């Protein structure tokens, strides 16, 4: 009898979700470091959305994080924040899947859908925007794990300071920064101080196109990379710059680091493929290392490069209008046992080719209906 009671007591202690489950609002209110978030969600209960009824995962900014965010946004105090603004913030921090920290910190990282569907921040043909969680750096390729971080738009990633706080049908992970909202690529380039890239986009009149075309991937060399390669955008013709941009663009479903495979070729807009390598704790495009990966944009993703890509001079591009498709893996979804696995939601990296590029490769581009607009 004693043995049976002891076992039952252990089960009660070990299974809080089964016996002592609490609402997401109560889980927030019980943590003093989340009092600001608690005040916002109490004032606007609807901002928690389906988390209150269907569960999921909340990346919960602590008090210091929200105070800094409100200061940066010019909001005097939490009493001045609008319900629409609060809903936008919480939606980008809400994940529809119930994910433990072990799901988010696996090797390679985890790309996860959020509930952010606003056209301003999620121009992805009706799909929500994402966050990238990793304990192995911004590309998921570092050889030794560190603390779990959440990567979002351009800016400093958020650190997970407390993980696996259980609530009804879900988990909450406390973070030390409000996630950076995804921005259009010209804004991303400006904030990242990719000045040469921005200059090239302006020279080719592509700023509107790259900011409004959904679903594309850009490989963006730093200013130092251009300087090291001896590239002077001002000395090139508009056509040369546009062709250079094409070799730094993959068109179609977005090529996050979780979606591309080691040793695989992916067609660019130029019609000449790039090859992805995952080795030595880094992600490479051809033989150029990615300096900062998975910068989430409102209409895709950017990978900041440490060098400039140059197409092989002996390779001819695909005929204009031709295409190739490569299946890719993308976001995290639950399997039948409730754990997570990769799925093929974003199923392809697609190209539409164009004319050969003469001497150099430089940065990134967007397309209209699969083709570059000039």
N, C-alpha and C positions, 0 to 999 in steps of 0.2 A: 504493500500500500504506500509506504513512504517513498519507495523507488518510483512508483507511478506518479505520485504528486510532484516529486522533484523534477521528473522529466517534463511534466506539463508546465511547471514553473519556468523551466529553461526555455521551452518552446514559446511561452508568452513573452519572455525577455528578448529572445532572438528574432521574434517575428512582429515587430511593431506595426508593420503595414497591415498585418492580418488582424491584430487585436486592438491597437491603439492608434489607428489612422486618424489624421487630422486634416482639416481643409487647408488649401494653399494659403488662404488669408491668415488662419491661425498659425501656420508654420512661419509666416513672415512676422507676425506680431510677437511671436515668442523670442525673436532674436533682436536684441537692442541695436546691433549694428545695421539693422534693416528698418529702423523706425521711420526714416524718410520715405522709403518705398511703401511702408505700411500706411503712412498718412495719405499718400497719393492713391493707393488702391482702396483705402477706406472711403476717401472722398469720391472716387470714381470706380465703383465696384466692377463695372463692365469692362474695364481695361484688362482684367485678368482673363477674360474670354473663356474659351473651352477648358482652360486649366482648372476651373472650378467644378466642371462636370465630367470631363473626359480624361483628365490627367495630362501628363506630358512632362516637360522639363522646363524649369525656369532658371535662367542665368540672372541672378539677382544682384544688381549693383548695390554696394554698401553705401552708408551715409556720406562718406567723404567723396565717393565717386559721383553721386547724384548732386551733391553741393557744387563740385567742380563743374559738372555738366551745366547746371542751371546758371552758374556765374558766366561760363563761356557763352551761353545762349542769351545773356542779358536779361534773365528772368530774376526778379528781385528775391522771391522766396517761393516755396511750394504752393502757397496760396494763390500765386499769380499764374501758375501753369494751366494751360487749357486742357480740356478733356481730350481733344484731338491730338495734341502734342504728347500727352501722357500715353495715349493708346498707341501712337507710333513707336514710342520708346519701348513700351512693354512688348509690343508685337515682334520687334527685332530681337528681344531677349527670350521669346517663348518658342519652344521646340515642340512639335506635335507628338514626338516619340518620347517615351519614358526611358531615359538614358542614364546609366550610372557613370561615374568617372572612369571606370575601366573601359566602357564603350568608347569614350571620348579620347582616351590617352593611349590607344593602341599604336603599334608601329605603323608609320605611314600617315598617321593622322586620320581624322574623321570629318568628312564634309556633311553637314546636316542642314536640312531645310528648316527655316524659321517660319513664323506666321506673318512676315512682312510682305504685303502684297501691294502696297502703295505704288502707283505708277512712278512717283518721283524717285523711289529707291529700288524698284524692282521692275525694270523694263526687260522682262524675260519671257515674253509671249505667254503671259498668264501664269507663269510659275513663280512661287515665292523666292525671295533671295535667301542666301545661305550664310552660315558662319563656318569657319574651319577651326576645329579643335585639334591641338597637338601638344604632345610632350616631347616631340622630336624636331622642333624648329618649324619655320614657316613653310617648309616643303615636306616635312615629315621624314626627312632622310638622315637626320643626325644620328650617329651611332649609339649614343648614350642618352637615356631619357633624362629630362629635367622636370620642373614643375609644369603642370597642365596650364596651357594658355589658350585663349580664344582670340582668333584672328578675324578681323572684319574688314571694314573699309580702310583707306590709307590712314596711318597714324599708329600710335602705340597699341599693341595688343593688351588684352585684359588678362590678369593672373587670377586663377581660381584659388581663393584663400580658404574656403571651406566647402567640402564636397559631400554629396550624397545625403542631404537633409531630406528625409522622407515626408511626403504628404500623400493624400488620397491618390492612388494610381500614378504617382510620379515622384520626381526628385528635384531638389533645388540645389544649385551650386552658387555660392556667393563669389562675386568677382569684385576687383578693386578699381574698375573703370567702367563707365558707360561705353558700350560698343560704338565704334565709329560707323556712322551711316554710310552705306555705299554711295559713291559720287559718280557722276559722268566722267569719262576718261580725261577730258581736258582739265577738269577740276582735280582729278587724281594726279595728273602730271604736274600741275602747279603746286599742289601741297607736297608732293614727293620731290619737288625741285628738279624735275626732269625738264630743264629749260630748253635743251636742244631738241628734244622730242616735241615740245610745245611749239617751238619755232618752225619745225618741219610741218606740223599740222596746219599752222597758219599760212605757210607758204603755198600749200596745196589747197587751201580753202576747204579743209576737211573737218574743221572743228564741229560744225553742226552734225555732219554725218556720223562721226565717231561718238557723239554724245547721244544720238537718238536711235541708232540701229541696234536692235536687240540681239543678244547672243553672239558674242565674238570674244576671241582670246587675243591678247596682244603681248608681245615680247618687247620690253622697253629698256634699251640700254641707258645707263647713267650718263651724265655729262662727261664724267671721267673716261668712260668707255669710248665715247666719240672722240675725245681729245687724244686718247692713246692710239686710236685707229687712224688719226689724221683726217677725220671727216669734218669738212666745213660746209654746212648746209647752204650758206650764202653763196658759195662758189658753184653749186649744182643747179641745173635747170629744174623747173617744176616737174617735168617728166621723170628725171632721174630720181628726185626725192620721192615722187609717188611710187615708182617701181621699187625703191628701197623699202618703203613702208609695206608694200605687198608681201615681201619676204618675211616680215615680222608679224604676220597675221594668219590665224587659223579661223576659219569661218564655220559657223553652225553651232552645235551644242558645245558648251563651254569646257575647255580643257584644263580643269583644275589638276593639281598634282596627283590627286587620287584617281583621276580619270585616265591619265596617260600611262603607258606601259614601257618598261625598260626595253630598249632596243627597237622600238617600233618607229616607223616613219609616219609622219602626219603632214598631209598636203597643206601648202600655204596658198594664199591668194595668187602668188606669182606663178603657181603651177609647178614649183620645185619643192619637194618635201624637206622638212627638218626631221632630225632623228633625236629622240629622247633617250637619255641615259640616266640611270640612277646608280651612282657608284661613289665610293670614298666619302660617304656621308653627305652627298650633295646631289642636286638635280641639275642636269645639263641639257641644254638645247644645242644640238650638234656638240661642239666641244667648249661651249660657253657656259659657265656656271651661273645658275640663278642666284642672285644676291638676296632678293626678298621675294618669296613666292606667295601665291594665293592672296593677292590684294583684291578684295572683293569690290567690284564696281557695280553701278546700278544696272548695267547691261552686259555684264560678263566678268572677266577676270584679267588681271595684269600680272605678269611675272617680270620683275625688274632684273635686268641682265648686267653682268660684270663686263661684258664685251659686246661687240657688234657682230651680228650674223652675216656671213658672206656665202652665197650659194656656190656650189661647185661649178667651175667654169666649163667643165666637160659635159654637164648635164643640161638637156633641153627641157624646157617647161612643158606642161601639158597644154594641149590645144585649148584655145579660149572657149569657154563654155563646158569643158570637160569637168568631171568630178570624180572623187574617190571617197569612200566612206570607211572609217575605222571605228569599230565598236569600242566603247569605253565604259568604265564603271564610275559611279558618281556617289550619290548620297547614301547615308546609313538608313536602313530599314530593319524592322524587327523580323526575326524568323519565328517559326512556330513555337519555339521554346521561350520566346520573350527576349532573347539576347539580340545582338545586332549583327548585320552582315551587309556587304556592299551589294547594291542593286544596279540595274542598268537603266535608271530613270532618264538620265541624259545619255542617250544611247549611241551618239555618233559625233565625230568631229568631221565636218564636211567642208569641202573646198569647191570654189569656182575659180578657174585659172584665168590668167591673162598673159600679156606679152612679156618677153624675156627682159630681165633686169641686167644692165650692162656691167657696172664696176663694183658696186658696193651694196651692202645691206645696212639698213638702219632700223627703225623702230616699228611702231604699230599703226594699224589702220582699221577702219570699219568699212562695211559694205552695205549696199542697198540691193536687196533681192539677190544676194550672193555675188554681186559684182561691184567693183569700186566705182564710185561716182566722182567724176572730175569735172 
